């Protein structure tokens, strides 16, 4: 029986990738960068600092990493808080509540800053359901490295094979699989054309899974 479900946040709990894309495109323009949508989508799921390290090196920017990360973070938070009637991705709240009723340990493991994670969970009144929240800033290597998921299981006292990860990005799926975990890919059209083929299962809606279905799927995986 699985002990924990580990949720990514952006694109899984909140449909925030369009906000990220909007903020980043404006920042790219202000910096004089011509970054294609394809390259832009490749950053989904990665830690902001690592993204800007890559961009700074490739495009020879003069600004410091700290300045670039700060500018993006402030702009994103301003944009997020200005959104009206923003809601969780359909079905995810019901899934979270059902899993907790069945004593499944829940974790958020996101490349977002801890400030962003806490803001979103508080905004949706979901914070109380999660055992712990982990930011990509807390580990040495961001997704697609497995560090964040291995750190998560260490905190909650579980083994990788006892956990299921829900991710919407190629980088996130690769991180989960590298950590030795089963992974459900959530196909969010607003996350760009993400290659989720490495996931153990791909869903288009949270209506496709519930606690009982996850138990059945996990038991089947254990037999393979």
C-alpha positions in Angstrom: 0.0 0.0 0.0 1.3 3.5 -0.8 1.9 5.8 2.1 2.3 9.2 0.4 1.2 11.2 -2.6 3.6 14.0 -3.5 2.1 16.8 -5.5 3.9 19.3 -7.7 2.2 22.7 -7.3 2.5 24.8 -10.5 0.3 23.2 -13.2 -1.0 20.5 -10.8 -2.7 22.3 -7.9 -2.8 25.8 -9.5 -3.0 26.5 -13.2 -0.2 29.0 -12.8 2.0 28.3 -15.8 0.2 30.9 -18.0 1.0 33.5 -15.2 4.7 32.4 -15.2 4.8 32.5 -19.0 3.3 36.0 -19.1 5.7 37.4 -16.4 8.8 35.7 -18.0 7.9 36.8 -21.5 7.7 40.4 -20.3 11.0 40.1 -18.5 12.7 38.4 -21.5 11.5 41.3 -23.7 12.8 43.9 -21.2 16.2 42.1 -21.2 16.2 42.1 -25.0 16.0 38.3 -25.2 14.5 36.4 -28.1 13.5 33.1 -26.5 11.3 30.8 -28.5 8.2 29.2 -27.0 9.8 25.8 -27.3 12.8 26.8 -25.3 10.6 28.6 -22.8 8.5 25.5 -22.2 11.7 23.5 -21.5 12.1 25.6 -18.3 8.8 24.3 -16.8 9.3 22.5 -13.6 12.8 23.9 -13.0 14.0 26.1 -10.1 14.1 29.8 -11.0 17.7 30.1 -10.1 18.8 27.3 -12.3 16.7 28.7 -15.2 18.4 32.1 -14.9 21.9 30.6 -14.6 21.3 28.9 -17.9 19.8 32.0 -19.5 22.5 34.3 -18.2 25.3 32.0 -19.5 23.7 31.4 -22.9 22.7 35.0 -23.6 25.6 36.7 -21.7 23.5 38.9 -19.4 25.2 41.5 -17.2 22.6 41.3 -14.4 23.4 39.1 -11.4 21.4 35.9 -10.8 20.1 37.4 -7.6 18.7 40.4 -9.4 17.1 38.3 -12.1 15.5 35.8 -9.6 14.2 38.7 -7.5 12.7 40.6 -10.5 10.9 37.5 -11.6 9.7 36.6 -8.1 8.3 40.1 -7.4 6.6 40.3 -10.8 5.1 36.8 -10.4 3.7 37.5 -6.9 2.2 40.8 -8.0 0.6 39.1 -11.0 -0.7 36.2 -9.0 -2.3 38.3 -6.3 -4.0 40.5 -8.9 -5.8 37.6 -10.4 -9.6 37.6 -9.8 -11.5 34.4 -8.9 -8.4 32.2 -9.3 -9.2 28.6 -8.2 -7.4 25.3 -7.8 -7.3 23.0 -10.9 -10.7 21.2 -11.1 -10.9 18.1 -9.0 -7.6 18.5 -7.2 -9.1 19.8 -3.9 -11.6 16.9 -3.8 -8.7 14.4 -4.4 -6.6 16.0 -1.6 -9.4 15.9 0.9 -10.3 12.3 0.1 -6.6 11.2 0.4 -6.3 12.8 3.8 -9.6 11.2 5.0 -7.9 7.9 4.2 -4.7 8.9 6.2 -2.4 9.2 3.2 0.5 11.5 3.9 0.5 14.5 1.5 3.5 16.5 0.4 4.0 19.5 -1.9 7.4 19.3 -3.6 7.7 22.2 -6.0 10.4 24.2 -7.8 8.6 27.3 -6.6 9.9 29.3 -3.6 8.6 28.4 -0.2 6.9 31.9 -0.1 5.0 31.1 -3.4 4.0 27.6 -2.1 2.6 28.9 1.2 0.8 31.8 -0.6 -1.0 29.4 -3.0 -1.9 26.8 -0.3 -3.2 29.6 2.0 -5.1 31.2 -0.9 -7.0 27.9 -1.5 -7.2 26.9 2.2 -5.2 23.7 1.5 -2.3 24.1 3.8 -3.8 22.0 6.6 -3.9 18.9 4.4 -0.2 18.7 3.8 2.4 17.0 6.0 5.1 19.1 4.7 6.0 21.6 1.9 9.4 21.5 0.1 10.8 24.1 -2.2 13.4 23.4 -4.9 15.5 26.1 -3.1 16.0 23.6 -0.2 18.0 21.0 -2.2 21.3 21.1 -4.1 19.9 20.2 -7.5 16.5 21.0 -8.9 14.3 18.9 -11.1 15.0 16.8 -13.3 17.5 15.7 -10.5 15.7 13.5 -7.9 16.9 15.5 -4.9 13.6 17.2 -3.9 11.7 13.9 -3.9 14.4 12.0 -2.0 14.4 14.8 0.5 10.6 14.5 0.8 10.6 10.8 1.7 13.4 11.4 4.2 11.2 14.0 6.0 8.0 11.9 6.1 9.8 8.6 6.9 8.8 6.7 3.8 10.6 4.7 1.1 10.6 5.9 -2.5 8.6 2.9 -3.7 5.9 3.7 -1.2 5.2 7.1 -2.8 3.3 8.3 -5.9 4.2 11.6 -7.5 1.8 13.8 -9.5 3.6 16.0 -12.1 2.8 18.1 -15.1 6.3 18.6 -16.6 8.9 16.5 -18.3 11.5 17.7 -15.8 9.2 16.7 -12.9 8.4 13.2 -14.2 12.1 12.5 -14.8 12.9 13.6 -11.3 10.3 11.3 -9.8 11.4 8.3 -11.9 15.1 9.0 -11.0 14.0 8.9 -7.3 12.6 5.4 -7.8 9.0 6.5 -7.5 5.9 5.8 -9.5 4.6 8.9 -11.3 1.3 10.1 -12.6 1.7 12.7 -15.4 -1.1 15.3 -15.4 -1.5 16.6 -19.0 -2.1 20.3 -18.5 -2.4 22.0 -21.9 -1.3 25.3 -20.3 2.1 23.8 -19.3 3.2 23.6 -22.9 3.8 20.5 -24.9 5.4 18.5 -22.1 6.7 15.0 -22.8 5.1 12.8 -20.1 5.9 9.5 -21.7 8.2 8.4 -18.9 5.3 8.6 -16.4 3.7 5.3 -15.2 0.3 6.7 -16.1 -1.0 9.9 -17.7 -4.3 11.6 -16.9 -6.1 14.6 -18.4 -8.4 15.3 -15.5 -8.4 14.6 -11.7 -11.8 13.0 -12.2 -9.9 10.0 -13.5 -8.4 9.1 -10.1 -9.5 8.8 -6.5 -8.3 7.0 -3.4 -9.7 3.6 -4.4 -8.5 3.8 -8.0 -5.0 4.8 -6.8 -5.0 1.7 -4.5 -5.9 -0.5 -7.4 -3.3 1.0 -9.7 -0.6 0.8 -7.1 -1.3 -2.8 -6.4 -1.1 -3.5 -10.1 2.2 -1.7 -10.3 3.5 -3.9 -7.5 2.8 -7.0 -9.4 4.6 -5.9 -12.6 
